[in-house]
Every structure is written in structure tokens, then in C-alpha cells.
């Protein structure tokens, strides 16, 4: 049986493509859970929601880290290309 950090890692790894990652998580997580013992058909929507939320945590962590990195990273001065 898979654990919650699996989907958080999924979101961290594919967080740049979050528009694809989040719906994919809602489909993949119930399939992973259904492969293991103990899940009933009535639990599949709950599993999809939990997979989506856990992947969203990973995506938010990646996107937040990128915002912080881009805020701290100061690009070197580039020549403007104009001659004086």
C-alpha cells in the first residue's frame, strides 16, 4: 500500500506542469490504492480527492521554492545593446 508522501513527491517532481500533474494525481492515486487490498468502490472518490490534495502540497512547495529562488536570484547586468 502506498503512502501520502508518494503523492507529495509526485507533486514535487511534476510541479512545473501542475495543470497536468493535478488531474493525473486524481486518477493515478485511486488506481494505486485499488491495486492494494482493502479499498471499496465507494472510497474511490475520497481517494481521488486525497491524491489531488497531497499532490497539490508538493506542487505548492515546488512553486513556492521557485518564487523564493527567483526573488533572491539577481541576474547580472546585461548590456542593453545600444551604442552611445
Residue pairs with C-beta under 8 A, 6 or more apart in sequence:
1 33
1 36
1 37
1 38
2 29
2 32
2 33
2 36
4 50
4 54
6 32
7 25
7 29
7 50
7 51
7 54
7 55
7 58
8 54
8 55
8 57
8 58
8 61
9 58
10 21
10 25
10 28
10 54
10 55
10 58
11 18
11 21
11 22
11 25
11 54
11 55
11 56
11 57
11 58
11 59
11 60
11 61
11 62
12 58
12 59
12 61
12 62
13 58
14 20
14 21
14 24
14 59
15 21
15 58
15 59
15 61
15 62
15 63
16 62
18 59
18 63
21 55
21 59
22 52
22 55
22 56
22 59
23 52
25 51
25 52
25 54
25 55
25 56
26 48
26 49
26 51
26 52
27 48
28 51
29 47
29 48
29 50
29 51
29 52
29 54
29 55
30 39
30 44
30 47
30 48
30 51
33 39
33 43
33 44
33 47
34 44
34 47
39 47
